[in-house]
C-alpha cells in the first residue's frame, strides 16, 4: 500500500508532516497526521478565493469590479509594490495575483473587500471546520501575539475534491477555481520531479521552515489529490525536496498500477 511505502520513506524525516492522497472517484485514502492544525501560510488563500467567488456568484460582487491600492496598503512579497499607485485592478486580477503569484497585497485587498467574517462563514458552510482566517498577510504584530491563520490537510483535500467534482459554490465557479490553480507559478515542491506535460491545479504555502503544497494531479490514467504539509523542518530546501520526493513516489505508484520501484 502507498501509506506503508511513504511511512517507510519518511521514517527518519527531519520535520513534522501531514499527508492526504486520494485517487479521485475512489474510496481509499492515504492519510497521515491529517488532523494536525498548523499555520496555513498561503494555503489559506484557497478559502479566500472561494469566499470571494461565492460573493460573485450571488451578485454581491463582480469579477469586473475595479479598485485601487495605495502605497500604505502594499506589503512585502507582492509584485504590486513595484507597480504604479494609480493603477486599478479588477477582482479577477486580485484573485489571479493571490493564487498564481501568491501576492500578499492582492490577498489583503480581497480581505478588506469581503471581510474576515465572510471568509470564516464560507469555511464553516462547506465544513472546512479546522480552518480559520484571523489576520492579514505579513501582519507581524499579530503573529507575535500568536494570532495566525490555521488549517489542516483534510480541509484542503475537501476543498480540492469539491472543486474537482463541481460542487464548491457550483460547477461554473468550481471549474474557474481549477483553471486558476493550474496557472500556479511555484513549481518548487510537488511538481518539481513530475513530468512537465501533466496538468496540476495546486497552491503552495511558504514560511520559514514550513512548506505546504496541495493540489489535483491530472494524468492520462487517473486523477488524484496530493496534499502535504511540512513544518519544523531542518531547512527550507530540505522540506521542499522532501515534498517533491513524496510527490514523485506517489505519481510513480499510481502510474505503475499500485506498484513501487525503489529508485528514490
C-alpha positions as CSV (number, residue, x, y, z in Angstrom):
1,X,0.0,0.0,0.0
2,X,1.0,3.6,-0.6
3,X,0.8,4.5,3.0
4,X,3.3,1.9,4.1
5,X,5.7,2.9,1.3
6,X,5.5,6.5,2.4
7,X,5.8,5.7,6.1
8,X,9.0,3.7,5.3
9,X,10.4,6.6,3.2
10,X,9.6,9.2,5.9
11,X,10.7,7.1,8.9
12,X,13.7,9.4,9.5
13,X,12.2,12.6,8.2
14,X,13.7,15.7,9.9
15,X,10.5,17.6,10.1
16,X,6.9,17.2,11.0
17,X,4.3,16.5,8.3
18,X,0.8,15.7,7.4
19,X,-0.4,14.0,4.1
20,X,-3.6,13.4,2.3
21,X,-3.6,11.5,-1.0
22,X,-6.6,10.1,-2.8
23,X,-7.3,8.7,-6.2
24,X,-10.4,10.7,-7.2
25,X,-13.7,8.9,-7.6
26,X,-12.3,6.1,-5.4
27,X,-12.9,5.4,-1.7
28,X,-9.4,4.6,-0.4
29,X,-7.4,7.5,1.1
30,X,-3.8,7.7,2.2
31,X,-3.8,9.9,5.3
32,X,-1.1,10.7,7.8
33,X,-1.4,13.1,10.7
34,X,-4.4,14.6,8.8
35,X,-6.0,16.2,11.8
36,X,-2.9,18.3,12.7
37,X,-3.9,22.0,12.7
38,X,-0.9,24.2,11.7
39,X,-0.2,27.7,10.4
40,X,-1.6,27.8,6.9
41,X,0.9,30.2,5.2
42,X,-0.5,31.0,1.8
43,X,-2.7,27.9,1.6
44,X,-5.4,30.0,3.3
45,X,-5.7,31.9,0.0
46,X,-7.7,28.9,-1.3
47,X,-10.5,29.7,1.1
48,X,-10.3,33.5,0.4
49,X,-10.6,32.7,-3.3
50,X,-13.7,30.5,-2.6
51,X,-15.3,33.1,-0.4
52,X,-14.8,35.9,-2.9
53,X,-16.2,33.8,-5.7
54,X,-19.2,32.9,-3.6
55,X,-19.9,36.6,-3.3
56,X,-19.6,36.9,-7.1
57,X,-22.0,34.0,-7.6
58,X,-24.7,35.8,-5.6
59,X,-24.3,39.1,-7.5
60,X,-23.0,40.9,-4.4
61,X,-19.7,41.4,-6.1
62,X,-18.5,41.4,-9.8
63,X,-15.2,40.0,-11.1
64,X,-15.0,43.2,-13.2
65,X,-15.3,45.5,-10.2
66,X,-12.2,47.7,-10.1
67,X,-10.3,49.1,-7.1
68,X,-7.1,50.9,-6.5
69,X,-4.4,50.1,-4.0
70,X,-2.5,52.9,-2.2
71,X,1.1,52.8,-1.0
72,X,0.2,52.1,2.6
73,X,-1.8,49.0,1.6
74,X,1.2,47.4,-0.1
75,X,3.1,44.7,1.8
76,X,6.2,42.6,1.1
77,X,6.2,39.6,-1.3
78,X,3.9,41.5,-3.7
79,X,4.6,42.4,-7.3
80,X,2.1,45.3,-6.7
81,X,4.8,47.1,-4.7
82,X,6.6,47.7,-8.0
83,X,3.6,49.0,-9.9
84,X,2.2,52.5,-10.1
85,X,-0.1,53.5,-7.2
86,X,-2.7,54.9,-9.6
87,X,-3.3,51.6,-11.3
88,X,-6.6,49.9,-10.8
89,X,-7.3,46.2,-10.5
90,X,-10.4,44.0,-11.0
91,X,-11.5,41.4,-8.5
92,X,-10.5,38.9,-11.1
93,X,-7.0,40.4,-11.3
94,X,-6.7,40.2,-7.5
95,X,-7.7,36.6,-7.3
96,X,-5.2,35.7,-10.1
97,X,-2.4,37.6,-8.3
98,X,-3.3,36.0,-5.0
99,X,-3.3,32.4,-6.3
100,X,-0.8,32.2,-9.1
101,X,1.8,34.5,-7.6
102,X,0.7,34.3,-4.0
103,X,0.7,38.1,-3.9
104,X,0.1,39.3,-0.4
105,X,-1.1,42.8,-1.2
106,X,-3.8,41.4,-3.5
107,X,-4.8,39.0,-0.8
108,X,-5.1,41.7,1.8
109,X,-7.2,43.8,-0.5
110,X,-9.6,41.0,-1.0
111,X,-9.9,40.5,2.7
112,X,-10.7,44.2,3.0
113,X,-13.4,43.9,0.4
114,X,-15.2,40.8,1.6
115,X,-14.2,40.7,5.3
116,X,-12.9,38.1,7.8
117,X,-16.4,37.1,8.8
118,X,-17.4,36.3,5.2
119,X,-14.4,34.1,4.7
120,X,-14.9,32.2,8.0
121,X,-18.6,31.8,7.4
122,X,-17.8,30.4,4.0
123,X,-15.4,27.8,5.5
124,X,-18.0,26.7,8.1
125,X,-20.7,26.4,5.4
126,X,-18.6,23.9,3.4
127,X,-17.3,22.0,6.5
128,X,-13.7,23.3,6.4
129,X,-14.0,23.2,10.2
130,X,-10.4,23.2,11.2
131,X,-9.5,26.3,9.2
132,X,-9.8,30.0,10.2
133,X,-8.6,33.4,8.9
134,X,-7.5,35.6,11.8
135,X,-5.0,38.1,10.3
136,X,-3.9,39.6,7.1
137,X,-0.7,38.6,5.2
138,X,2.5,40.0,6.6
139,X,0.9,41.2,9.8
140,X,3.9,40.5,12.0
141,X,2.4,42.2,15.1
142,X,-0.5,39.7,15.0
143,X,2.0,36.8,14.6
144,X,4.0,37.9,17.6
145,X,0.7,37.7,19.6
146,X,0.3,34.2,18.3
147,X,-2.7,35.2,16.1
148,X,-2.3,33.2,12.9
149,X,-4.3,31.7,10.0
150,X,-4.7,28.0,10.5
151,X,-5.9,24.9,8.6
152,X,-5.3,21.2,8.3
153,X,-4.6,18.9,5.4
154,X,-8.1,17.4,5.4
155,X,-9.8,20.7,4.9
156,X,-7.6,21.4,1.9
157,X,-8.3,18.0,0.4
158,X,-12.0,18.5,0.8
159,X,-11.7,21.9,-1.0
160,X,-9.9,20.2,-3.9
161,X,-12.3,17.3,-4.1
162,X,-15.3,19.7,-4.2
163,X,-13.9,21.8,-7.0
164,X,-12.9,18.7,-8.9
165,X,-16.5,17.5,-8.7
166,X,-18.0,20.9,-9.4
167,X,-19.6,21.1,-6.0
168,X,-18.0,24.1,-4.4
169,X,-20.4,27.0,-4.9
170,X,-21.5,25.5,-8.3
171,X,-20.0,23.8,-11.3
172,X,-19.1,27.1,-13.1
173,X,-17.1,28.5,-10.2
174,X,-15.6,25.2,-9.3
175,X,-14.2,25.0,-12.9
176,X,-13.0,28.5,-12.6
177,X,-11.0,27.8,-9.4
178,X,-9.5,24.7,-11.0
179,X,-8.4,26.7,-14.0
180,X,-6.9,29.4,-11.9
181,X,-4.9,26.8,-9.8
182,X,-3.5,25.3,-13.0
183,X,-1.6,28.5,-13.6
184,X,0.3,28.3,-10.3
185,X,3.8,29.7,-10.8
186,X,5.6,28.0,-7.8
187,X,6.6,24.6,-9.1
188,X,9.4,24.1,-6.4
189,X,7.6,21.4,-4.4
190,X,5.1,18.8,-5.5
191,X,5.7,19.4,-9.2
192,X,9.5,19.6,-9.3
193,X,10.1,15.9,-10.1
194,X,6.9,15.3,-12.1
195,X,6.7,15.3,-15.9
196,X,6.2,18.8,-17.3
197,X,3.4,17.6,-19.6
198,X,0.9,16.8,-16.9
199,X,-1.6,19.3,-15.6
200,X,-1.6,20.1,-11.9
201,X,-4.1,22.5,-10.2
202,X,-2.3,23.4,-6.9
203,X,-1.5,26.0,-4.3
204,X,1.7,26.4,-2.2
205,X,2.3,27.8,1.2
206,X,5.8,29.0,2.2
207,X,7.0,30.3,5.6
208,X,10.4,29.8,7.2
209,X,10.9,26.1,7.9
210,X,7.2,25.5,6.9
211,X,6.3,24.4,3.4
212,X,2.9,23.2,2.1
213,X,1.6,22.1,-1.3
214,X,-1.9,20.9,-2.1
215,X,-3.3,20.1,-5.5
216,X,-5.1,17.9,-8.1
217,X,-2.9,15.9,-10.4
218,X,-4.4,15.1,-13.8
219,X,-2.9,12.2,-15.7
220,X,-3.9,10.1,-18.7
221,X,-4.6,7.2,-16.4
222,X,-6.1,8.7,-13.3
223,X,-6.6,12.0,-11.4
224,X,-5.6,12.2,-7.8
225,X,-5.3,14.7,-4.9
226,X,-1.8,15.2,-3.5
227,X,-1.6,17.3,-0.3
228,X,1.4,17.6,2.0
229,X,2.1,20.0,4.9
230,X,5.6,20.2,6.5
231,X,6.7,22.2,9.5
232,X,9.6,22.5,11.9
233,X,12.0,21.4,9.1
234,X,15.7,21.5,9.4
235,X,15.9,23.7,6.3
236,X,13.6,25.2,3.7
237,X,15.2,23.3,0.9
238,X,15.0,20.0,2.8
239,X,11.3,20.5,3.2
240,X,10.7,21.4,-0.5
241,X,12.8,18.4,-1.7
242,X,11.0,16.0,0.6
243,X,7.6,17.1,-0.7
244,X,9.0,16.7,-4.2
245,X,10.2,13.2,-3.5
246,X,6.9,12.1,-1.8
247,X,5.0,13.5,-4.8
248,X,7.2,11.6,-7.2
249,X,6.8,8.3,-5.2
250,X,3.0,8.9,-5.3
251,X,3.0,9.6,-9.0
252,X,5.1,6.5,-9.8
253,X,2.9,4.4,-7.6
254,X,-0.3,5.4,-9.4
255,X,1.3,5.2,-12.9
256,X,2.6,1.7,-12.2
257,X,-0.8,0.4,-11.1
258,X,0.0,0.4,-7.4
259,X,3.5,-1.0,-7.8
260,X,6.5,0.8,-6.4
261,X,10.0,0.5,-7.7
262,X,12.8,1.5,-5.3
263,X,14.7,4.3,-7.2
264,X,14.2,7.3,-4.9
